[in-house]
C-alpha cells in the first residue's frame, strides 16, 4: 500500500479522495463493459424465427422453411415450372418444381403443380404421392382431391378414386366433372346403379352449363352403365 506519511494531512485527504473516486470510476467502468457485452451476445430476434406461410408455420429449426437466401430461387423456379407447364413441357415443369422443392420441400403449390405435370406424363404413382403431400399441407385444395382421384382411377384403384371424388362433391355438389368421374369409378367397381345416378346428374349439369360435347360423352357412359345394370 502507498505510504503517505511524508505528506501533510490536507494533501493526504485530497489524495485519498481522488483514490476513492478512481476506484469508483473503475468499478462503474467494469460494470458498463459487462452490461454492453451482455447485450451484444444476447440472441438476435429475427422474422425467420417463426416463419408463417399460406401452408403453415415453422420455427427456425424447421428445415422445410425457405431461408432468406433461397426464397428468390424458390419463386423463380416455381414461375419457370408454370411457364413450362403452360407450354406443355411437362418434364421441364417437373424439373423446375423439383428445384423449388429442394429449397422448400413444404411448398404446397409446387407439390400440387408437379403432381399435375406427373399426371400429364402418365406417371400416376408419382402424381399421387405429390397430391398426397400437398393435401397434408393444404387440405382444402379440392382440385388436388379431384386430380388425385383421376390418378387413382388411371391406376385401377376405383375405391380410392371414389373417396376423393366424394370429398369434392361434398364441398361442391354441382361439380359436374367430379360427378362424372365418380360415376365412371362406380361403374369400374361394379356399382352400376350408383354410376347411373352420378352420370345422370353430371349430364344435367353439363347441359345447364352449355357443355354439350361433355353432355354427349356422359350420355354414352350412361348407356354403358344401364347395360351393365341390366346384366346384373
C-alpha positions as a LaTeX table, in Angstrom:
\begin{tabular}{lrrr}
\hline
Residue & $x$ (\AA) & $y$ (\AA) & $z$ (\AA) \\
\hline
Unk1 & 0.00 & 0.00 & 0.00 \\
Unk2 & 1.26 & 3.56 & $-0.78$ \\
Unk3 & 2.91 & 5.39 & 2.16 \\
Unk4 & 1.51 & 8.91 & 2.67 \\
Unk5 & 3.38 & 9.62 & 5.93 \\
Unk6 & 5.63 & 12.30 & 4.46 \\
Unk7 & 2.65 & 14.27 & 3.02 \\
Unk8 & 0.73 & 16.82 & 5.05 \\
Unk9 & $-2.74$ & 15.85 & 6.27 \\
Unk10 & $-4.73$ & 18.17 & 3.91 \\
Unk11 & $-2.86$ & 16.81 & 0.93 \\
Unk12 & $-3.29$ & 13.23 & 2.20 \\
Unk13 & $-7.04$ & 13.86 & 2.45 \\
Unk14 & $-7.22$ & 15.10 & $-1.15$ \\
Unk15 & $-5.14$ & 12.20 & $-2.43$ \\
Unk16 & $-7.30$ & 9.71 & $-0.55$ \\
Unk17 & $-10.47$ & 11.27 & $-2.02$ \\
Unk18 & $-9.01$ & 11.04 & $-5.54$ \\
Unk19 & $-8.05$ & 7.43 & $-4.90$ \\
Unk20 & $-11.62$ & 6.58 & $-3.85$ \\
Unk21 & $-13.06$ & 8.34 & $-6.91$ \\
Unk22 & $-10.74$ & 6.49 & $-9.26$ \\
Unk23 & $-11.73$ & 3.17 & $-7.72$ \\
Unk24 & $-15.42$ & 4.00 & $-8.09$ \\
Unk25 & $-15.00$ & 5.01 & $-11.71$ \\
Unk26 & $-13.09$ & 1.82 & $-12.36$ \\
Unk27 & $-15.86$ & $-0.27$ & $-10.85$ \\
Unk28 & $-18.51$ & 1.53 & $-12.88$ \\
Unk29 & $-16.45$ & 1.07 & $-16.00$ \\
Unk30 & $-16.25$ & $-2.69$ & $-15.47$ \\
Unk31 & $-19.99$ & $-2.90$ & $-14.90$ \\
Unk32 & $-20.63$ & $-0.85$ & $-18.04$ \\
Unk33 & $-18.46$ & $-3.16$ & $-20.13$ \\
Unk34 & $-20.20$ & $-6.21$ & $-18.71$ \\
Unk35 & $-23.64$ & $-4.76$ & $-19.44$ \\
Unk36 & $-22.62$ & $-3.92$ & $-23.01$ \\
Unk37 & $-21.17$ & $-7.38$ & $-23.52$ \\
Unk38 & $-24.40$ & $-8.89$ & $-22.24$ \\
Unk39 & $-26.42$ & $-7.01$ & $-24.86$ \\
Unk40 & $-24.06$ & $-7.95$ & $-27.69$ \\
Unk41 & $-24.11$ & $-11.67$ & $-27.01$ \\
Unk42 & $-27.87$ & $-11.96$ & $-26.45$ \\
Unk43 & $-29.56$ & $-13.97$ & $-29.28$ \\
Unk44 & $-30.89$ & $-11.65$ & $-32.00$ \\
Unk45 & $-34.58$ & $-11.72$ & $-32.83$ \\
Unk46 & $-35.49$ & $-12.43$ & $-36.44$ \\
Unk47 & $-38.61$ & $-12.65$ & $-38.60$ \\
Unk48 & $-37.39$ & $-16.08$ & $-39.67$ \\
Unk49 & $-37.67$ & $-17.38$ & $-36.13$ \\
Unk50 & $-41.36$ & $-18.00$ & $-36.72$ \\
Unk51 & $-41.91$ & $-18.05$ & $-40.47$ \\
Unk52 & $-45.58$ & $-18.17$ & $-41.47$ \\
Unk53 & $-46.73$ & $-19.11$ & $-44.96$ \\
Unk54 & $-50.01$ & $-19.96$ & $-46.59$ \\
Unk55 & $-49.28$ & $-23.58$ & $-45.87$ \\
Unk56 & $-48.49$ & $-23.29$ & $-42.20$ \\
Unk57 & $-45.86$ & $-22.12$ & $-39.78$ \\
Unk58 & $-42.47$ & $-23.39$ & $-38.76$ \\
Unk59 & $-39.87$ & $-22.38$ & $-36.20$ \\
Unk60 & $-36.31$ & $-21.56$ & $-37.23$ \\
Unk61 & $-35.13$ & $-25.13$ & $-36.68$ \\
Unk62 & $-37.60$ & $-26.41$ & $-39.27$ \\
Unk63 & $-35.55$ & $-27.21$ & $-42.35$ \\
Unk64 & $-38.68$ & $-27.26$ & $-44.53$ \\
Unk65 & $-38.91$ & $-23.44$ & $-44.45$ \\
Unk66 & $-37.07$ & $-21.39$ & $-47.08$ \\
Unk67 & $-34.13$ & $-19.31$ & $-45.93$ \\
Unk68 & $-33.90$ & $-15.69$ & $-46.97$ \\
Unk69 & $-31.21$ & $-16.61$ & $-49.48$ \\
Unk70 & $-33.34$ & $-19.29$ & $-51.13$ \\
Unk71 & $-36.72$ & $-17.52$ & $-51.33$ \\
Unk72 & $-35.87$ & $-15.88$ & $-54.66$ \\
Unk73 & $-34.70$ & $-19.23$ & $-56.04$ \\
Unk74 & $-37.96$ & $-20.91$ & $-54.97$ \\
Unk75 & $-40.06$ & $-18.18$ & $-56.58$ \\
Unk76 & $-38.02$ & $-18.21$ & $-59.80$ \\
Unk77 & $-38.21$ & $-21.98$ & $-60.14$ \\
Unk78 & $-41.96$ & $-22.05$ & $-59.46$ \\
Unk79 & $-42.52$ & $-19.42$ & $-62.15$ \\
Unk80 & $-40.31$ & $-21.38$ & $-64.54$ \\
Unk81 & $-42.34$ & $-24.51$ & $-63.80$ \\
Unk82 & $-45.57$ & $-22.64$ & $-64.50$ \\
Unk83 & $-44.20$ & $-21.34$ & $-67.82$ \\
Unk84 & $-43.05$ & $-24.79$ & $-68.92$ \\
Unk85 & $-46.36$ & $-26.34$ & $-67.90$ \\
Unk86 & $-48.23$ & $-23.74$ & $-69.96$ \\
Unk87 & $-46.05$ & $-24.69$ & $-72.93$ \\
Unk88 & $-46.90$ & $-28.39$ & $-72.39$ \\
Unk89 & $-43.27$ & $-29.06$ & $-71.45$ \\
Unk90 & $-44.30$ & $-31.29$ & $-68.58$ \\
Unk91 & $-40.90$ & $-32.87$ & $-67.99$ \\
Unk92 & $-39.35$ & $-29.41$ & $-67.84$ \\
Unk93 & $-42.07$ & $-28.37$ & $-65.41$ \\
Unk94 & $-41.29$ & $-31.34$ & $-63.16$ \\
Unk95 & $-37.61$ & $-30.37$ & $-63.12$ \\
Unk96 & $-38.34$ & $-26.72$ & $-62.26$ \\
Unk97 & $-40.79$ & $-27.57$ & $-59.49$ \\
Unk98 & $-38.31$ & $-30.12$ & $-58.14$ \\
Unk99 & $-35.67$ & $-27.39$ & $-57.88$ \\
Unk100 & $-38.10$ & $-25.24$ & $-55.93$ \\
Unk101 & $-38.90$ & $-28.15$ & $-53.62$ \\
Unk102 & $-35.21$ & $-28.79$ & $-53.00$ \\
Unk103 & $-35.07$ & $-25.41$ & $-51.27$ \\
Unk104 & $-38.54$ & $-25.56$ & $-49.70$ \\
Unk105 & $-39.95$ & $-29.07$ & $-49.55$ \\
Unk106 & $-43.23$ & $-27.97$ & $-47.93$ \\
Unk107 & $-44.28$ & $-25.69$ & $-50.79$ \\
Unk108 & $-47.83$ & $-26.98$ & $-51.40$ \\
Unk109 & $-48.17$ & $-25.03$ & $-54.64$ \\
Unk110 & $-45.05$ & $-26.61$ & $-56.16$ \\
Unk111 & $-46.09$ & $-30.07$ & $-54.96$ \\
Unk112 & $-49.58$ & $-29.72$ & $-56.43$ \\
Unk113 & $-48.34$ & $-28.46$ & $-59.79$ \\
Unk114 & $-45.58$ & $-31.05$ & $-60.02$ \\
Unk115 & $-48.28$ & $-33.66$ & $-59.41$ \\
Unk116 & $-50.26$ & $-32.21$ & $-62.32$ \\
Unk117 & $-47.17$ & $-32.42$ & $-64.53$ \\
Unk118 & $-46.55$ & $-36.04$ & $-63.47$ \\
Unk119 & $-50.18$ & $-36.85$ & $-64.26$ \\
Unk120 & $-49.81$ & $-35.37$ & $-67.74$ \\
Unk121 & $-46.74$ & $-37.58$ & $-68.20$ \\
Unk122 & $-48.87$ & $-40.55$ & $-67.01$ \\
Unk123 & $-46.53$ & $-41.05$ & $-64.05$ \\
Unk124 & $-49.51$ & $-41.66$ & $-61.82$ \\
Unk125 & $-47.77$ & $-43.08$ & $-58.75$ \\
Unk126 & $-45.51$ & $-40.02$ & $-58.53$ \\
Unk127 & $-48.54$ & $-37.77$ & $-59.06$ \\
Unk128 & $-50.47$ & $-39.48$ & $-56.26$ \\
Unk129 & $-47.51$ & $-39.08$ & $-53.89$ \\
Unk130 & $-47.25$ & $-35.35$ & $-54.63$ \\
Unk131 & $-51.00$ & $-34.74$ & $-54.38$ \\
Unk132 & $-50.97$ & $-36.50$ & $-51.02$ \\
Unk133 & $-48.09$ & $-34.38$ & $-49.74$ \\
Unk134 & $-49.78$ & $-31.20$ & $-50.99$ \\
Unk135 & $-53.03$ & $-32.12$ & $-49.24$ \\
Unk136 & $-51.22$ & $-32.73$ & $-45.95$ \\
Unk137 & $-50.17$ & $-29.08$ & $-46.08$ \\
Unk138 & $-53.25$ & $-27.57$ & $-47.76$ \\
Unk139 & $-56.19$ & $-29.92$ & $-47.07$ \\
Unk140 & $-58.79$ & $-27.57$ & $-48.59$ \\
Unk141 & $-57.44$ & $-27.88$ & $-52.14$ \\
Unk142 & $-60.41$ & $-29.53$ & $-53.87$ \\
Unk143 & $-58.57$ & $-29.74$ & $-57.19$ \\
Unk144 & $-55.89$ & $-31.88$ & $-55.55$ \\
Unk145 & $-58.60$ & $-34.35$ & $-54.46$ \\
Unk146 & $-60.18$ & $-34.24$ & $-57.91$ \\
Unk147 & $-56.97$ & $-34.91$ & $-59.81$ \\
Unk148 & $-55.65$ & $-37.44$ & $-57.32$ \\
Unk149 & $-58.94$ & $-39.27$ & $-57.80$ \\
Unk150 & $-58.31$ & $-39.27$ & $-61.55$ \\
Unk151 & $-54.80$ & $-40.65$ & $-60.95$ \\
Unk152 & $-56.27$ & $-43.39$ & $-58.72$ \\
Unk153 & $-58.76$ & $-44.16$ & $-61.46$ \\
Unk154 & $-55.96$ & $-44.42$ & $-64.04$ \\
Unk155 & $-54.13$ & $-46.92$ & $-61.82$ \\
Unk156 & $-57.25$ & $-49.09$ & $-61.40$ \\
Unk157 & $-57.99$ & $-48.06$ & $-57.82$ \\
Unk158 & $-61.70$ & $-47.20$ & $-58.09$ \\
Unk159 & $-62.43$ & $-47.25$ & $-54.36$ \\
Unk160 & $-59.69$ & $-44.72$ & $-53.60$ \\
Unk161 & $-60.88$ & $-42.64$ & $-56.54$ \\
Unk162 & $-64.48$ & $-42.68$ & $-55.29$ \\
Unk163 & $-63.32$ & $-41.46$ & $-51.87$ \\
Unk164 & $-61.51$ & $-38.48$ & $-53.41$ \\
Unk165 & $-64.34$ & $-37.56$ & $-55.78$ \\
Unk166 & $-66.77$ & $-37.78$ & $-52.87$ \\
Unk167 & $-64.72$ & $-35.21$ & $-50.92$ \\
Unk168 & $-65.04$ & $-32.80$ & $-53.84$ \\
Unk169 & $-68.78$ & $-33.40$ & $-54.25$ \\
Unk170 & $-69.34$ & $-32.96$ & $-50.51$ \\
Unk171 & $-67.90$ & $-29.44$ & $-50.74$ \\
Unk172 & $-69.20$ & $-28.64$ & $-54.23$ \\
Unk173 & $-72.29$ & $-30.75$ & $-55.15$ \\
Unk174 & $-72.53$ & $-29.14$ & $-58.59$ \\
Unk175 & $-69.06$ & $-30.07$ & $-59.76$ \\
Unk176 & $-70.02$ & $-31.94$ & $-62.92$ \\
Unk177 & $-66.57$ & $-33.36$ & $-63.60$ \\
Unk178 & $-66.33$ & $-34.89$ & $-60.13$ \\
Unk179 & $-69.78$ & $-36.48$ & $-60.57$ \\
Unk180 & $-68.83$ & $-37.82$ & $-63.98$ \\
Unk181 & $-65.56$ & $-39.27$ & $-62.72$ \\
Unk182 & $-67.16$ & $-40.78$ & $-59.64$ \\
Unk183 & $-69.79$ & $-42.32$ & $-61.92$ \\
Unk184 & $-67.02$ & $-43.86$ & $-64.01$ \\
Unk185 & $-65.34$ & $-45.20$ & $-60.85$ \\
Unk186 & $-68.61$ & $-46.67$ & $-59.57$ \\
Unk187 & $-69.05$ & $-48.40$ & $-62.91$ \\
Unk188 & $-65.48$ & $-49.74$ & $-62.73$ \\
Unk189 & $-66.14$ & $-51.08$ & $-59.23$ \\
Unk190 & $-69.30$ & $-52.88$ & $-60.40$ \\
Unk191 & $-71.85$ & $-50.50$ & $-58.84$ \\
Unk192 & $-73.86$ & $-49.65$ & $-61.96$ \\
Unk193 & $-76.81$ & $-48.16$ & $-60.06$ \\
Unk194 & $-74.63$ & $-45.58$ & $-58.25$ \\
Unk195 & $-72.87$ & $-44.89$ & $-61.54$ \\
Unk196 & $-76.19$ & $-44.09$ & $-63.26$ \\
Unk197 & $-77.19$ & $-41.64$ & $-60.54$ \\
Unk198 & $-73.92$ & $-39.72$ & $-60.76$ \\
Unk199 & $-73.81$ & $-39.74$ & $-64.56$ \\
Unk200 & $-77.38$ & $-38.51$ & $-64.87$ \\
Unk201 & $-76.62$ & $-35.59$ & $-62.56$ \\
Unk202 & $-73.40$ & $-34.82$ & $-64.44$ \\
Unk203 & $-75.22$ & $-34.83$ & $-67.80$ \\
Unk204 & $-77.84$ & $-32.42$ & $-66.45$ \\
Unk205 & $-75.18$ & $-30.03$ & $-65.12$ \\
Unk206 & $-73.24$ & $-30.10$ & $-68.38$ \\
Unk207 & $-76.46$ & $-29.22$ & $-70.23$ \\
Unk208 & $-77.08$ & $-26.27$ & $-67.89$ \\
Unk209 & $-73.53$ & $-25.08$ & $-68.43$ \\
Unk210 & $-73.85$ & $-25.37$ & $-72.21$ \\
Unk211 & $-71.11$ & $-28.00$ & $-72.40$ \\
Unk212 & $-72.91$ & $-30.16$ & $-74.92$ \\
Unk213 & $-69.92$ & $-32.21$ & $-76.03$ \\
Unk214 & $-69.35$ & $-33.24$ & $-72.41$ \\
Unk215 & $-73.05$ & $-33.96$ & $-72.05$ \\
Unk216 & $-72.92$ & $-36.23$ & $-75.08$ \\
Unk217 & $-69.91$ & $-38.05$ & $-73.65$ \\
Unk218 & $-71.68$ & $-38.67$ & $-70.35$ \\
Unk219 & $-74.83$ & $-39.91$ & $-72.12$ \\
Unk220 & $-72.73$ & $-42.55$ & $-73.87$ \\
Unk221 & $-71.40$ & $-43.59$ & $-70.44$ \\
Unk222 & $-74.97$ & $-43.73$ & $-69.17$ \\
Unk223 & $-75.85$ & $-46.23$ & $-71.87$ \\
Unk224 & $-72.92$ & $-48.37$ & $-70.78$ \\
Unk225 & $-73.97$ & $-48.17$ & $-67.13$ \\
Unk226 & $-77.59$ & $-49.06$ & $-67.89$ \\
Unk227 & $-76.40$ & $-52.00$ & $-69.98$ \\
Unk228 & $-74.23$ & $-53.18$ & $-67.10$ \\
Unk229 & $-77.15$ & $-52.88$ & $-64.68$ \\
Unk230 & $-79.46$ & $-54.91$ & $-66.93$ \\
Unk231 & $-76.95$ & $-57.76$ & $-66.94$ \\
Unk232 & $-76.84$ & $-57.97$ & $-63.16$ \\
\hline
\end{tabular}
